[in-house]
Amino acid sequence: MRAPTDLPAQALAVALIALASLPAWGGGREANPYRLAIDPGEYRLQAPGRQPAQPARRGAQGRLAEMAHRHAKARGLDPALVDAVIQAESAYRPEAVSPKGAVGLMQVMPDTGRRFGIRDLEDPEANLKAGTTYLGYLLDLFGDLSLALAAYNAGEGAVMRHGNRIPPYPETRAYVRGILSAYGPGRPMASARPPPAARRLYLPGTWLERRDLSPYRLRRDPWRDAPG
């Protein structure tokens, strides 16, 4: 006889007690032919009234990940990098607050949010906008992925005070190593912050052949050619 699956802990305990109390088969002259067989890999004890919340959590995380990828692309960042930062900062928990006061998915400090004109950091959309804006700013400032991550963790001032090197803080160094490992070791800076499309600038009086003009749309000078 096999125990039914998904039995709560109390129900399974009662079943075991009841089975153990059965009288011997045939009034005690023969052994009980029934044996309770439980495959540990097939059964899971569960406290009564409590249902697993993992599917709901995974669904919410998927929606937040889509939101994060949208904000990453809006600011020219690799979504995989932003995902690695969020995993390290909050594990996709928008309610997370650090002992130092960093808030939300990307653990943005209130002062940093105000610096970029964003205050409602408890809101995932606002938090992602502030975090990705700040991360993009740091990548442009330092031009180096490791230094930008160190500055995101310890502050840009700490990186500058240590000669534009990763500060010798164990937490910061472990943070940078962890994100680089999750993001992909050896990825070039260009993958984290792809450069904008190159633009050609021509001085007044430059002569161009017709073939040079084909990729461009000519616009008149709004000051020189304005009517009147």
N, C-alpha and C positions, 0 to 999 in steps of 0.2 A: 504494500500500500504506500503510495507516495503522498506527501503533504501537498495541499493546494498551494499555488504560488501566491506571492504578495500577501502573506498572512501578517497582520500586525503582531507585535511581540507578545502582547497579552493573549491573543487568540491562539498563537502557536504554543505558548506555555500551557494553556488550558488543555489543548489537544494532546500534548505530551503527557500531562497528568492523567487525563482520561484513558489514554491508551495503556499507560503503565498500570492502571487499576483494573483493567479487564481481567475477568477470571480465567484460569487456565482452560485451554480447549478441552471439551468433553468432560467437564466436571473435575478437572485436575488430573485425569488419567493420561492426557496427551498434551504435548507442548503447544503453545499458541502459535499458529502458522503465520501470523501477521508480523511483519517487521517494518518499522518506519525508516525509510531510506531518504536521506536529505543530501542533495548535491550542493555543496557550499557555493559553487559557481552559478547555480540557478536560482537560489533563494536569497532574499534580503529581508532582514528584520527591520520593521519600521514602526516607530511609536504611533499609537492611535491618534487620529485626527491631524497628523502632520504629513503634508504632501511635499515631494521634492519641488524646489523652485528653480532648478537649473534650466529647464526649457525657456521659462519666461526671462531669466537673466540673459541667456544666450540671444534671445530675440531682441531684447533691449540693447544689448551690446552691438548687435548687427546694425541696428538703426543708428546708434551713435557713431559706429565706424563709417557708415555711409556719409553721415554729417561731417565727420572729421576729414574724410577724403575730399569732400566738396570744398571745405575751407582751405585745405592744403593746396588744391589746384588753383583756387582763386588768388592765392598769394605766391604762386610759382614754386611751391615746395613739393617734394616727392611724398605722396601719401604714405608710402611704406615707412619713411622717416618719422612722420607725424604719428603714425600708429605705434612705432617703437617708443616714442617719447611718452605717449599716453599710457602705454602699458607700464612703463617704469614709474610714471608719476602717480597714477591713480588706479591702474588696472581697470579702466573704463568705469569707474564709480563717480558719477557726477556729484555725489553728496560728500566726497572726501574733503577733509580740511586738515591741514598739517598742524603740528604744534606751533609752528612759526606764523601760521595764519594764511598760508597759501590755499587757494580755493579751487575746487572743481576738477574737471577732467585733466586739464593741463597744469593744475596747481599754480595758478597765477596769483601773485601777490597783489593786494588791492592797489598799492602805489603804482605797480606796473600797469594794471588795467587803466587807472586814471591817466597815466602817461600817454596812452593811446586812445583816450576818450571813451573808455568802456568801464562801466561801474557795476552792472548786474552780473557779477561773475558766477553766481549760483546757476544762472541760466546756461545750459550747455552751448547754445548758439553763440552767446556773447563770450563765453569762456574760450571756445575754440577760435573765435575771431581774434581775441586778445592774445592767446597763446601762439597761434600761427603767425600773427603779425610780429610778435616779439622774436620768435625764432627766426623768421626771415630777416628781421633787422640785425640780429646777431651774426647770421651767416654773411650778410653784406658787410658788416663792420669788421669782422675778423678774417673773412675769406678762407676759413678753415673749419671743417666740420667738428673736429675734436674740441677746438677752442670755443666754438659757438655752443656746443653742448655743455662744456664746463661753465661758460658764462650763464647759461640757462639755469644751471643748478646753483652756482655759487655767486652769481652776479658778475656783470661785465667789469665792474671796478676791481674785483678780486683777480680776474685774469690780467688786467692791465698792470696792477700793482706787482704782479709776479713776472713782469717782462713779456707779456703776451704768451704765457705758457700756462699749462694746466696747473692750478694751485695745488700745493702738496697736502690737500685735505683727503683723508681716506675715503670719505663719503663721495666726494666729487670724482675722484679717480675711479672708484667702483661704478659710479653712475655712468661715466663716459664709456668705460669698458663694456658695461652691460648693454647700453644702447647700440654701440657699434657692433657688438656681437649679434644682437637681435636684428639690426638693420642689414647687416651683411658686411663682414670684414673686407677691407680693401676697396670699398666702393669709392669712386672719385668724388671730389667736391661737386663736380658738375651734375651728378645724379641727384644730390640733395637739393641743389639750387640751380636748375638749368639756367644758363645765361640767356638774356633776352636776345631776340633776333637782331643781328647786326644792321646798322643803318649807315648809309653813305651820306656824308655832308659835303656839299660843293660850295666853294667860294663864289661870290659874284664875278661874272666874267669868264667862268670856266666853260670851255667848249666841249660839247658831248656829241658823239656820233649817234645816229638814229638807233643803232643796235643797243647802245647803252641806256636808252630811254625806255625800252620795251617793258622792263619789270616795274616801272614807276609811273605814277599818275601825277602829272604836273599840276601844281596849284599856283594861282596868282598870288602875288604879294598883297596882303590885305591892306597894307599902309600905302604902298606906292601906287597900286592900281585901284584904290577905292574911288567910287564915283564922286564927282564934284571936287 
